Amino acid sequence: MDALDIARWQFGITTVYHFFFVPVTIGLSFLVAGLQTAWWRTKKEKYLKLTKFFGKLFLINFAMGVATGIVQEFQFGMNWSDYSRFVGDIFGAPLAIEGLLAFFLESTFLGLWIFGWDRLKPGVHLATIWIAAVGTLLSAYFILAANSFMQHPVGYTFNAAKNRAELTDFGAVLTNKVALVTFPHTIASCFMVGGAFVAGIAMWHLVRHPARDAEAFLTALRLGGATLIIAGLATVVTGDSQGKVMTEVQPMKMAAAEGLYETKQPAPFSLLTIGTLDGSKSVYKLEVPRLLSYLGTGSVNGQVKGINALQSEYEQKYGPGDYSPNIPITYWTFRAMITVGFLAMAGGAWMLWSTRRQRMPTSKWMLRTALALPLLPLVGMSFGWIFTEMGRQPWAVFGLMPTAAGVSPGTTAAEVLTSLIGFTALYGVLAVVEVKLLLKYIQAGLPEVDTTVPSDDSDAPLAFAY
Amino acid sequence: MELTTFWFILIAVLWVGYLVLEGFDFGVGMLIGLLARNDTERRVLINTIGPLWDGNEVWLLVAGGATFAAFPEWYATLFSGFYLPLFLILMALIVRGVGLEFRGKRPEAMWRRRWDAAIIVGSTVPALLWGVALANIVHGVPIDSHKEYVGSFFTLLNPYALLGGLVTLTVFIVHGSMFVALKTVGDIRKRARILALKVGALAAVLAVAFIVWTGFDQGKLAVWLLGLLAAGAFVGAIVAIFRGREGVAFTATSLTIGLVAIMLFTGLFPDVMPSSLDAAWNLTTHNASSTHYTLVIMSWVAVIFTPIVLMYQSWSYWVFRKRIGVQHIPMDVLTK
């Protein structure tokens, strides 16, 4: 492997890992804010207990997101310096704005929320978690706008003298049609993750310890389950509009997602193929006629271009080379994303159904589903992003800059390998520590809460301390 | 004023903010090993920065993002060139951040000892390496005609840069001690004052040596003047803590760090990364910058949002203004 391959592996590993914490943060921040709002309005103790219980899990997760986030910003410069020189004029702005508008908001107001229980008035304290939650959305928008430029560059001109892309219309970058469809799809999926997280944990408690805090956990289950299903439907709808934009601006990605080698009109949607991994030769295939035409073009008779036609088209446009992404990965991650997404929704629906009219499920299968549920939309999002980013290859910026041209020319393979091994080993250890800690807090159940007015004694212990 | 100059100043301001703010929480992190005598005292220290450290670290992220947006060539050359030090800084910041958040989440002594080590190492490494990195940027490193860094890891470990690293390391310990003296009550407050004096004497010698070296290196009158002011502020800080004026002392170390950073950036301007091989290959505010259009947009964003950030971040410091001591540390861990 050379520096390029190692740098790509590092980007993949660190980004997929970082993105385990991001959707939990986005989804759960709003759910915790909602629970605290319910407590603030009703003064029912169960809402406060749930706020503190899920709030603690949220913070354990958030700490990891913060810690692994710095790597994301730094490694563009470290491993991809030629990419940074090429797009910095455009790509740097949303990153800087994300820091200034979102990261300050999230970090400051979460600090106030964590430690502010006895120092802020209840209404002000409630506002801090909402502000932090809005901060997560701002952060998502700007980073997705930056990513969307890589999928579908807009609002720029190419300066040949300086060999770089230069910004001509920042509004166009922020309203990139890819960003406009990717943002709702991503946020809806984040709410699926948050909902599944809350529902799965609540259900686990209901089955394992039916006598402990059942009423509160039933409330949590319904909140989580409903969030999961509504957000799931939103994910389907937004995914559909995303598919249409993708077919238009990155037809090769759509063709690769389907293993569609020859242009077809109408085009069927491939459910699965058994044969070669890249779907080029199949011994068995299951297809839904005309569905791909509908998904890609909005018409059941629409034409969807195949990989071979696009390949020759791109060769004429960009010169000789291989312009198709890794087909087995794009084909299977696309399917896996959709499958686990629907499984999660089914799991949520089953949980809501089996707890109708205060019923308490006891089956082993329910317990297993409860354990699996939080993971399903989470890995679904990983599959989705692996598909999106691998499907963009061989380009770093579609049609403008190949990935291979972006790597740092002066950085040695040994250096990149050092950081790859270092980050991977550290992330591995931290994953074990984090999961164990989460499980410990999940098992501990709802905390005791103290709703007495804080004392004025200046030597009284803090309401919360590390 | 040219926009490139404005952005150079803004990035300098972000570094001043980062070094002044994270400087004291790096210091507090190191004091866990130097000052605290038992678990409760360690918790007192951690809780002085608990609600604040993450917001402080964002100054670095914004400084990095602003460099990317305003001077992509600077960002690219610096981050790819200083690869291994930045890798070490990242590893340190990761274990430190997780340590600060996770340490109090379990009661076992072994768990806490391990995270204490993570916090101490994770605070020491960047406190040292940021000084090394900044000194190297200002002094100049081997950069070729293609704006690529062509030195090695060991090129960066030259005497001037190492002296810079020792200055940030020791000054941050003093700065952290001033902060602890200002934010705690009881025995730990007294010991923080004494430690500030002891380490302060060493830090003063190192800092004066570094300032003089920088003055000769850069040969600018403004650098000498700023260096003199920084040294004066540091002496003032030592005198103030000796007389028990903790607020004044902390303000004075903040000023010292800010002035040293301004001194370095003044020495640097109008370069952003001078080449030690050939002055024609220097990266400057002109040849490293983004387009005028990008800078205009970023300027509007910065002018509107920076004051808002400063307002709410100051408010959070105000909310957590109360001093804490061992009596304020609640005992229960899992139940709250």
Contacts between the chains, C-beta under 8 A, distances in Angstrom:
chain1	res1	chain2	res2	distance
A	52	B	336	7.7
A	59	B	101	7.0
A	60	B	101	7.5
A	60	B	102	7.4
A	60	B	105	7.0
A	63	B	97	6.5
A	63	B	98	5.7
A	63	B	101	3.5
A	63	B	102	6.5
A	64	B	98	6.6
A	66	B	54	6.1
A	66	B	57	7.8
A	66	B	97	5.7
A	67	B	93	7.1
A	67	B	94	4.5
A	67	B	95	7.9
A	67	B	97	4.0
A	67	B	98	4.9
A	68	B	94	6.6
A	69	B	61	7.8
A	70	B	57	7.6
A	70	B	60	7.4
A	70	B	61	6.5
A	70	B	90	6.1
A	70	B	93	5.7
A	70	B	94	7.4
A	71	B	90	5.4
A	71	B	94	7.4
A	73	B	61	5.9
A	73	B	64	5.3
A	73	B	65	6.4
A	73	B	68	7.8
A	74	B	64	6.6
A	74	B	79	6.2
A	74	B	86	6.1
A	74	B	90	6.1
A	76	B	68	7.0
A	76	B	79	7.6
A	77	B	64	7.8
A	77	B	68	6.9
A	77	B	75	4.9
A	77	B	76	5.6
A	77	B	78	6.8
A	77	B	79	2.6
A	77	B	80	6.1
A	78	B	79	4.8
A	78	B	80	5.7
A	78	B	83	5.6
A	78	B	86	6.1
A	78	B	87	7.4
A	79	B	80	7.5
A	81	B	76	3.8
A	81	B	77	7.1
A	81	B	79	6.7
A	81	B	80	3.7
A	82	B	76	7.3
A	84	B	68	6.6
A	84	B	72	5.7
A	84	B	75	5.8
A	84	B	76	4.2
A	84	B	79	7.6
A	85	B	72	5.6
A	85	B	73	5.8
A	85	B	76	4.7
A	85	B	147	7.8
A	87	B	72	7.8
A	88	B	68	5.7
A	88	B	69	7.0
A	88	B	72	2.3
A	88	B	73	7.5
A	88	B	75	6.4
A	88	B	76	7.0
A	88	B	290	6.5
A	89	B	72	6.2
A	89	B	290	4.4
A	89	B	291	5.4
A	89	B	294	5.1
A	90	B	294	7.4
A	91	B	68	7.5
A	92	B	65	6.7
A	92	B	67	7.9
A	92	B	68	3.6
A	92	B	69	3.2
A	92	B	70	7.3
A	92	B	72	5.9
A	92	B	75	7.2
A	92	B	290	7.0
A	92	B	294	7.8
A	93	B	69	4.6
A	93	B	294	6.0
A	93	B	297	6.5
A	93	B	298	5.8
A	93	B	301	8.0
A	95	B	65	4.4
A	95	B	68	5.8
A	95	B	69	6.8
A	96	B	62	6.6
A	96	B	65	3.5
A	96	B	66	4.8
A	96	B	68	6.6
A	96	B	69	4.2
A	96	B	70	7.8
A	96	B	298	6.6
A	96	B	301	7.8
A	97	B	65	7.8
A	97	B	298	7.9
A	97	B	301	5.6
A	98	B	65	7.0
A	99	B	58	6.3
A	99	B	61	4.6
A	99	B	62	3.9
A	99	B	64	7.8
A	99	B	65	4.4
A	99	B	66	7.9
A	100	B	62	5.4
A	100	B	65	7.6
A	100	B	301	6.7
A	100	B	302	7.0
A	100	B	305	5.2
A	100	B	306	7.1
A	100	B	309	6.6
A	101	B	301	7.9
A	101	B	305	6.0
A	103	B	58	4.5
A	103	B	61	5.6
A	103	B	62	7.2
A	104	B	55	6.5
A	104	B	58	5.1
A	104	B	62	7.4
A	104	B	309	4.7
A	104	B	312	7.8
A	104	B	313	6.8
A	105	B	312	7.9
A	107	B	54	4.0
A	107	B	55	4.4
A	107	B	57	7.3
A	107	B	58	5.2
A	108	B	54	8.0
A	108	B	55	4.4
A	108	B	312	5.8
A	108	B	313	5.4
A	108	B	316	5.1
A	109	B	312	7.6
A	109	B	316	8.0
A	110	B	54	7.3
A	111	B	50	7.5
A	111	B	51	3.7
A	111	B	52	6.3
A	111	B	54	6.1
A	111	B	55	6.0
A	111	B	316	6.1
A	112	B	51	6.6
A	112	B	316	5.4
A	112	B	319	6.3
A	114	B	50	7.6
A	114	B	51	6.5
A	115	B	50	6.0
A	115	B	51	4.1
A	115	B	320	6.6
A	116	B	51	7.6
A	116	B	319	6.4
A	119	B	319	5.5
A	119	B	320	7.2
A	119	B	322	7.9
A	120	B	319	6.7
A	164	B	72	7.7
A	166	B	291	4.9
A	166	B	293	7.7
A	166	B	294	7.7
A	167	B	290	7.7
A	167	B	291	6.3
A	167	B	293	5.7
A	167	B	294	4.9
A	167	B	297	7.7
A	168	B	293	6.9
A	170	B	293	7.8
A	170	B	294	7.8
A	170	B	297	5.0
A	408	B	76	7.8
A	408	B	80	4.0
A	408	B	83	8.0
A	409	B	146	7.8
A	409	B	148	6.2
A	410	B	80	5.9
A	410	B	81	6.8
A	410	B	148	4.3
A	410	B	149	5.8
A	410	B	150	6.8
A	411	B	80	5.3
A	411	B	83	5.6
A	415	B	83	5.0
A	415	B	84	6.4
A	415	B	87	7.9
A	418	B	84	7.2
A	418	B	87	6.9
A	419	B	83	7.5
A	419	B	87	4.6
A	422	B	87	6.5
A	422	B	91	5.9
A	423	B	90	7.9
A	423	B	91	7.6
A	426	B	91	6.2
A	426	B	94	6.4
A	426	B	95	7.2
A	430	B	94	7.6
A	430	B	98	6.2
A	433	B	98	7.9
A	433	B	102	7.2
A	437	B	102	6.5
A	437	B	105	5.9
A	437	B	106	7.2
A	440	B	106	7.3
A	440	B	334	7.8
A	441	B	105	7.7
A	441	B	334	7.4
A	444	B	334	5.4
A	444	B	335	7.9
A	447	B	334	7.8
A	447	B	335	5.3
A	447	B	336	6.2
A	448	B	335	5.4
A	448	B	336	8.0
A	459	B	327	4.8
A	459	B	328	7.2
A	460	B	328	7.5
A	461	B	327	7.2
A	461	B	328	5.5
A	461	B	329	6.6
A	461	B	330	4.2
A	461	B	331	7.8
A	462	B	47	7.2
A	462	B	324	7.0
A	462	B	328	5.0
A	462	B	329	7.2
A	462	B	330	6.1
A	463	B	330	7.8
A	463	B	336	7.9
A	464	B	330	7.6
A	464	B	336	6.2
A	465	B	43	6.5
A	465	B	47	4.9
A	465	B	50	7.3
A	465	B	104	7.0
A	465	B	328	7.2
A	465	B	329	5.5
A	465	B	330	5.6
A	466	B	43	6.5
A	466	B	46	5.0
A	466	B	47	5.6
A	466	B	50	4.9
A	466	B	100	7.1
A	466	B	101	7.6
A	466	B	103	6.5
A	466	B	104	3.7
